[in-house]
Amino acid sequence: MARQQAVERALSARRERVNDAIDEYLPLDEPEELYEASRYLLEAGGKRLRPTVVLLAAESMADVAPLSTDYQSFPAANSGQIDVLRAAVSIEIIQSFTLIHDDIMDDDDVRRGVPAVHQEYGLSTAILAGDTLYSKAFEIMLETGADPDRSVRALSELATTCTEICEGQSLDISFEQRGAVEPDEYLDMVELKTAVLYAAAASIPAILLGHDDAVDPLHGYGLDIGRAFQIQDDLLDLTTPTEQLGKQRGSDLVENKQTLITVHARSQGVDVDALVDSNSVEAVSEAEIEDAVDRLREAGSIQFAQERARELVASGKDNLEVLPDNDSRKLLEGIADYLIERDY
């Protein structure tokens, strides 16, 4: 419990820094509605997990006390100062861009407890808002003050990450049309769709700050904890009340999305397609979802997913041995655990 509280305090403190920086680096501009729509989900909340990983990785590599150093003038390995807060904001903006477009593709009405961007501002403005965030993320990353070669490497990593996210989203859509998916196929998909952004968050500060020996291990850390994060998200979709989740509970099941839980259940002979008798997220009842979860639990599918998430977190934390043994590294380890212990 004490470690989880330490992680939550770390997230809260850095969330404030990131939120202030979003106001600075992504100000309201003209046309006003476009920028209001672009900032809408950013202002609706969010834990700021990925930008916190950026900032903690920088602190740990520099071996400075948490929150002791100005993130906008952060010491690089050889010389100079880097605005790692810009890198953190850039990563969070990419996350918001993916959420806007995901909600459009999935026709989801609610995100973070508020109407989705396309519901609030209309489909055309929502698409433009996502595109604006995508381009702004690169503009902001370009202005960290890093040496030109390191800026190019960071931009290349961000561009590759965005391509992989699109590839993962495409695989996710294609899986909905398939009757069976193997667990490794699912994990490959979520690595692309979800985990690569955690990998970018962890490794880009190493690129910018000149800690080349840490780039690959931190990338591996992000991939492992990112996959664990998505597995936990899939579990929460089934087990967390709608009001706490911020979107309709059981939506993945109703929309026939492949998750590690349903992949395992099918391998155990469960007729997953018949677990809920509805094609509409709004029409499915809490009782139906409860019955479906009970059936998945009986098949061992809930436990299977939980165990795989724990294995990934353990593997991810092993990659942190490249970092100095300091408080920020311990917080990165704590975040890995937090990702599969959170209840929303």
HELIX and SHEET records of a PDB file:
HELIX    1   1 ALA A    2  TYR A   25  1                                  24    
HELIX    2   2 GLU A   32  ALA A   44  1                                  13    
HELIX    3   3 LEU A   49  ALA A   62  1                                  14    
HELIX    4   4 TYR A   71  SER A   73  5                                   3    
HELIX    5   5 VAL A   84  ASP A  106  1                                  23    
HELIX    6   6 VAL A  117  TYR A  121  1                                   5    
HELIX    7   7 LEU A  123  MET A  141  1                                  19    
HELIX    8   8 PRO A  148  PHE A  175  1                                  28    
HELIX    9   9 PRO A  183  VAL A  190  1                                   8    
HELIX   10  10 GLU A  191  ALA A  195  3                                   5    
HELIX   11  11 VAL A  196  LEU A  209  1                                  14    
HELIX   12  12 ASP A  212  THR A  239  1                                  28    
HELIX   13  13 THR A  242  LEU A  245  1                                   4    
HELIX   14  14 SER A  251  VAL A  254  1                                   4    
HELIX   15  15 LEU A  260  SER A  267  1                                   8    
HELIX   16  16 VAL A  272  ALA A  274  5                                   3    
HELIX   17  17 GLU A  286  GLU A  298  1                                  13    
HELIX   18  18 SER A  301  ASP A  318  1                                  18    
HELIX   19  19 ASN A  319  VAL A  322  5                                   4    
HELIX   20  20 ASP A  327  GLU A  341  1                                  15    
SHEET    1   A 2 PHE A  74  PRO A  75  0                                        
SHEET    2   A 2 GLN A  81  ILE A  82 -1                                        
SHEET    1   B 2 VAL A 110  ARG A 111  0                                        
SHEET    2   B 2 VAL A 114  PRO A 115 -1                                        
END                                                                             
